[in-house]
Amino acid sequence: MIVSDKPELEALFNQALSNQDALIVSYQHPLKALDNMDEVMPDIVIWDHEDFPRHWKIAATWRNGNARLSNTKIVIVCSTPMSQEESEKLDAFDNLEVIEEGFESERLVALLLSQTEHGDLPKKHSASEVLPLTSGHLSFLDTKVGEIILCQIEASNDHLVIAKPLGLSTNFEQFPGQFYSQALLSSSTGVSKTSLKCIELDEEFRLKFLLV
């Protein structure tokens, strides 16, 4: 999980981890990241200290008080050294690391690669392994081609949806990383409008969406 106001970072880390099959989710709003952290259960949170210098303490406190996140490592990335006063606050938290050389630091990339080599970053899973099975439909507008995409929902919860597109006329490889602000979810309980981000396309052409 990346928490930063810099949207280009997701592409930077996707490139750095392109051979590792790791799943990367990014947030530009720290409170939204905290709200979804319990569901996403990231192995590593990369926190942009420049953009959000105060919220990391809230994130670390939330992580320490949540048993589901006990193994989540928080990495605070700075472009300049922390003040002595702030550095002293780091001792109150476990499983937390500070990198003061910025996002293109070789140490940060080495840390992420070492985690993937030991199997510590999340891999892609089938729908039945990560979410309760459910039914319904998801539709959203692909603005690049002006086409409505209709998908059959295979699994979902309050934060994630796994759905398979009906029909293969579109290049679905373009969807991961894209936001869709006017999506419709329909099920036996009714129809609801939502915003979502596509975060994964698996080998069976199923799309995983994060509700945002």
N, C-alpha and C positions, 0 to 999 in steps of 0.2 A: 504494500500500500504506500502510495506517495501522497503526502499532504503538502501542497505548494500552490502558489498562484501563478506558476510558470507552466503552461500547458505543454510546452515543448519537452518537458522532462520525461513524459511517458514514452515518447519516441526514442529519447536518448537511452533509457534503460531497456526498452525492448530491443534496441540494437545491441547493447552490451550483453544482453542475455539471450540473444537470438538462437543460440544452440543449446539452451538449457531447458526449454519447454516450461518455463516459469510463467505464472499468471500474475499480471500487473494490473492494479486498479489505482486510479488517481482521483484525488479530490482537491478542489480549489477553495473549499469552505471547511475550516477546521471543525466546526460544530457538527456539520453533516458527516464528516469522517468519524467523529466520536460516536455519533448516533448509529452508524452502520458497522462499527468495528466489531461489535459482538456477533453480528451475523457473518461478516466476511471472514473473521478469525485469521487475520494476516500473521504470517510468521515473522515478517519484518515490517515496521512502519518507518519510512524515510520522511523525516520532519524538516521542513524548510524553516530554519530559525530566522532568516532574514524577513520572510513574509509574515510569519506568525511567531514572534519572539516570546509571547507569554503563554500560549495555549499548550506548549509541550508539557508543562507541569501538570495541567489538567489531564492531558492524555496519559501521562505516566501514573498519576494517582488513580485514574479510572482503570487502567490496565492492572495495577497492583491489587485493586479491590475486586477483580473479576476473575474467578477461577478458570473460566473458559479461555482467558487470554494470558494465563500464567507463563506460557512459553513464548509469547510475542516479544520480540526484541525491538526497541525503539532506537533509531539512529538519528541524532540531531545533526543536521548539516549546516555549517556556518561558512561564510566567506571571510570572516575576521574572527579573532579569538573572543571568547566570552569574557565578560567582566569577572573579576575575582568573586564578587558577591554572588553572581549567578552560578559560577562554577562550583561554589560551595554547596549549592542546593542539589547538585547531581548525586551527592553521597546518600541522599535519602531514598534513592531508587535503585533497584536491581535491574540487571539485563538492559542496561542503557549505555549507549556509546555516543561520543561526540567526535565529529570529523570537521576540522576547521579549515580544510583546504578547498571547500566548495564541491559542487556536484560532479565535476569532472576529475575529482581526486582519484588517483590510482588505488588508494587505500579503500575507498568506498566500493569501487568496482571489484577489487580483490575480495572484499568482505562478502559481497553478493555472490560472487562465483564460488567462494568457499562454502557458502550455505547450500547452493544448488548441488555441489559435488557430494555433499553429505546428505542430500535428500531432504533438506530442511525447508526449502521453499515449496509453496503449493503447486501441485501438478494438475493437469486436466483430468477430470473424473467424469464418469457417466452420470446421467441424470439421477438414476436410482441410488447412486452412492452418496449424493450430497443433499438431496431435497426430497420431501414427500411427493409421491406421485399425485397428479391432479389432472383435470381436463379443462378444456376451454379453448379460446382463440385469442391471438394477439395480432393486431394490425397496426402498421405505421407507414408513413409516407417516406419513400426513398427519394429525396429531393434531387439527387443527381440525375435520375432518369424520369422523374415525375410519375412514379409507379407506386401504387399501394401494395405493400407486402403483407400477405396473410400467412400466419403461422399457427400450427397446432401446438398448444401448450402440453408438455409432457410432465413437467414438475415445476413447483413454485412454492415460495413462502412470502413473507411480508417484504422481503428485500431483493429476492432473486427470482428470475423466471428462465426456464429452459424450454425452448420451443423449436419446432422443426418447420421450416418454410414449406408451404404447399406449392409445388411447382419449382422448377430449376431454371427458369428463364433468365435469372439475374445472377451476376457474379457476387456471390455472398461473401467472398473473401474481403470485400471492401468494407463490410459492416463493422468488424471489431474496431473499437476506438471511437465510433461515431455516437453522437447524442441524437435522440429523437424526442421532441418536446410535446408531440400531440398523439401519442400512442393510445390505442383503445384495448382494454382487457375485457373480454366477455366470458362469462361462465354461467353456471346454473343460478347464481345469486344476482346476476344482472351485468350491466356494462359500466365500466369506470374509465375515466381518462387519466393518463399518467405520463410522466417523463421518464425516460430510461436511457441507459448507455449500454451498448453491446460490448462485452468484454472478452468473448471467446467464440470461435467456430471450431467444432470438433470434427473428427474424421468422418462422422455420419451426417454431416451438414446440419447439426443442431447448433442453434445459437443460444448463448447464455447472456442474459441481460441483468444489469443492476438497476433497480428502481431508484431514481434520484429525485 
